[in-house]
């Protein structure tokens, strides 16, 4: 991580542990908001007005949090408004790295070699982990926000007429329900797989494992009534936040994170739902199974020999 702007030690996946050896995720450090008129958002400072070609996303295709923002960018048709850089899938000793791996690119915007250099451009004395996604302001040369849930909300409503508002990820009549449901499955599933994979005690792993599969069982039941998405026929932010975990489950979490009781392929309703979201315009372009496998299986603490499995075959997904 960075300490007072200096990189310290080799990258390690465990950010912090609780008293039981459970994985604790770092709180995001930049929390400003893009708004249509540049006024302040729920947190942070004002001054980040929605403008075409002012903002840039730094992402990793292996990362579910970053992929939330890529999907939001696609669904809101903001590709010509917000540019993107993709880091390499394999984690280096200095964390996320830019390069020429297929599907990744070099940092043509700021010329960084590592993601942590982007953080110190924004704050030379930054202390914390250099995570993705990052929403960067080209005009002020700083990080707007590095919290994926915030960025997804910004993409939905912060860009005003620059976005396609035919898709509403937080419909006013159910916005609170969308948020509440996402907060139910986040600790048990989205973060639950990480709690299982990065647990440092047997008890912490088994607690997380139980949460993951109880949540998957609950979601399978939710779709048993034939609904298309979590809230009927409407795609919402909750679907985006669920999908990014489901699409990675069989390729990575089942194996490297030891969440191996069942696969998504063993949940007929969830599998069908996952493929419906995958088929939404632009979503398939945000999914790269090669990056996902190369990235998760490059974590030395979990896979010291770096061997990447050939399978699995995931219905509807290639590459």
C-alpha positions, -999 to +999 in steps of 0.1 A: +000+000+000+009+037-001+021+053+031+025+091+029+028+087-009+054+060-008+049+024-020+056+000+008+063-038+006+048-062-019+011-062-028-009-085-006-047-092-009-056-091+028-063-055+035-071-060+072-085-087+095-110-087+123-106-105+156-118-138+140-094-136+111-120-123+087-112-101+057-120-064+062-122-042+031-106-007+030-129+023+030-125+044-002-105+076+002-119+099-025-156+107-024-164+137-046-193+136-071-199+146-107-232+165-109-249+182-139-242+217-126-211+211-106-227+214-072-216+193-043-229+157-041-237+137-010-201+137+001-169+157-009-165+190-026-183+209-054-166+218-087-170+186-107-194+195-134-206+170-160-187+177-192-179+156-223-143+143-223-135+157-189-136+124-170-117+092-173-122+057-157-094+035-146-105-001-144-095-037-142-115-063-161-109-089-134-125-066-108-162-068-100-162-033-085-146-018-115-169-037-138-200-022-121-188+012-135-180-002-170-216-016-172-231+016-160-211+035-186-224+011-213-260+011-202-261+050-200-243+052-234-215+074-220-187+058-240-181+090-260-183+111-228-160+092-205-127+076-216-113+044-201-079+028-193-077-009-184-049-023-163-033-057-169-050-086-152-020-100-133-013-082-101+024-071-098+044-066-066+033-030-068-004-038-074-023-029-106+000-022-136-005-007-170+008-026-200+002-044-233-015-076-222-044-083-247-074-063-236-054-039-214-035-008-223-008+016-212-017+048-194-018+072-223-035+099-202-011+103-173+019+081-183+017+060-151+033+025-149+014+015-118-021+025-105-006+038-073+012+065-093-022+079-103-031+081-066+000+101-058-007+124-087-040+133-070-025+134-035+013+132-030+009+122+006-019+096+001-020+067+025-040+036+015-044+010-012-044+020-048-077+003-058-099+004-090-122+018-102-110+054-102-129+083-118-103+109-128-108+145-136-086+155-166-093+192-160-082+194-124-059+164-126-073+147-096-093+117-085-130+124-082-140+092-066-127+056-061-159+041-046-177+019-072-211+023-057-208+061-058-195+061-094-224+039-105-248+064-091-230+092-108-231+075-141-269+070-137-278+106-128-247+128-125-242+134-163-276+147-170-284+151-207-250+137-217-264+102-207-291+081-222-318+084-196-340+057-211-322+034-186-328+044-150-307+024-126-324+040-095-360+045-105-376+070-081-404+047-070-382+018-060-348+036-054-348+028-017-357-009-024-329-011-049-304+003-025-317-019+004-315-052-016-280-044-028-269-038+008-284-072+017-264-092-008-232-071-006-218-085+027-230-120+022-222-125-016-203-096-033-179-093-004-187-127+010-167-145-017-137-123-007-143-130+029-141-167+021-111-164-002-090-141+021-100-156+055-070-163+077-088-187+100-110-218+094-139-202+114-139-170+094-138-190+061-167-212+072-188-182+083-183-165+049-189-198+030-222-202+047-232-166+039-223-170+002-245-201-003-274-190+019-275-158-002-273-177-035-301-200-023-322-170-014-317-154-048-325-186-066-358-187-049-364-150-058-362-158-095-384-189-092-414-168-100-401-162-136-392-125-131-366-112-156-346-090-132-344-084-095-373-059-097-394-075-125-389-062-160-367-032-150-329-034-149-316-015-119-283-009-101-290-039-080-288-061-111-255-046-120-241-052-086-253-088-085-243-097-120-206-088-116-202-114-089-223-141-106-203-139-139-170-144-120-182-172-097-177-203-117-144-191-133-128-178-101-146-178-068-156-215-070-119-225-073-094-199-060-117-186-032-129-221-022-166-214-026-171-248-040-204-261-026-222-253-059-216-234-091-239-208-106-245-234-133-261-255-106-287-228-099-310-229-130-329-197-123-297-177-114-279-190-144-307-179-167-309-145-150-271-140-153-273-147-191-302-122-194-281-095-179-251-105-200-273-101-231-281-065-224-266-040-249-230-035-242-227-057-211-209-086-228-181-061-238-173-056-202-167-093-195-133-108-201-130-143-187-093-145-196-086-114-175-107-127-147-089-161-145-054-146-151-060-120-124-074-140-096-051-169-102-021-146-101-026-138-064+005-154-050-009-157-015-036-180-028-018-196-058+020-194-054+027-214-086+005-192-107-012-221-126-044-209-143-071-235-148-081-242-184-119-244-176-146-240-168-169-236-198-195-210-189-227-210-209-230-179-231-195-167-224-163-172-244-129-156-241 
